[in-house]
C-alpha cells in the first residue's frame, strides 16, 4: 500500500457523475488496490437542473459559474447534500470506508472571494489545512470532498472543484486525475480540420493553445489550474474520460490514454507544438 502521505487525488466532474453506476465503483476498488484516495467532486449538471426547475437560468463567465445568493444556496444543497452523499453511498457499497466532507469541515480549505464581481460568491483557494484529511487517511478512510469552502469572512464560497483538486495535489505532491466527460484535451489539425486528443502537453504548449482559442470553455480553468499545480510541484496531471474505468486500467498497465500534462522538463514525449 502507498503511504497515506501521497494519496491518489481524483476529481470527478459533475457532468459525468450521474453516469457512474455501482459497477464503476466496484471496479475502481479493484484497480485502486488499497491505495489511499482523496476524491473531489463537482456537480455542475445537477446544479443546473435544480436551478432551471426553480426558474433560474444558469450563467457562466470564462467557464466558471456566476454565483448569486440564490445560486449559492442551490450549489450548497447539491454539492454538500445530493452529490456528496450519493458518491459516499456507492463508495461504501463498493467496500470503501468513505467519509463525505466539504472544504468547510475542520477548516480544510481557507478561501478568498474573487475580485471579479461578475462571478459573485465565487472564491479561490488560499490555504489547505491537512489535519483532517491526514487523520482520515491514517485510519483508512476515503475522504469525498465537496469544494464548498469558507471565505476569510467566515461565509461559504463556491470554489471550482478543479482548483480544489489541484490545490490538494500540490499540498501532497501527488499525481492528479481529472475525470470528466471528455477523453482528454482536443486540438484541431490545421491541415485536415480533424480533431484529435493530445496525448501529452507541456505548460508552454497548453498556454499557447488557450491564447489561440484551441482550448475553450470549461476546459480553460481546468487547464489553467493544472498549469499552476505543475509549477508548484505536482508531478503530472491526467485528464481522462471519467465514466470509462478502463482508461484508468490502461494507464496502470502503461498504455497511453487521455491527456497527460507535465512541466516542460518532465517529458520528451510532449506533442502539440506546431
Secondary structure by P-SEA (a helix, b strand, c coil): cccccccbbbbbbccccccccaaaaaaaaaaaccccbbbbbbcaaaaaaaaaaacbbbbbccccccccaaaaaaaaaccccaaaaaaaaaaaaaccbbbbbcccccccbbbbcccccccccbbbbccccaaaaaaaaaacccccccccccccccbbbbccaaaaaaaaaaaacbbbbbbcccccbbbbcccccbbbbcccccaaaaaaaaaaccccccaaaaaaaaaaaaaaccccccccccccaaaaaaaaacccccbbbbcccccccccccc
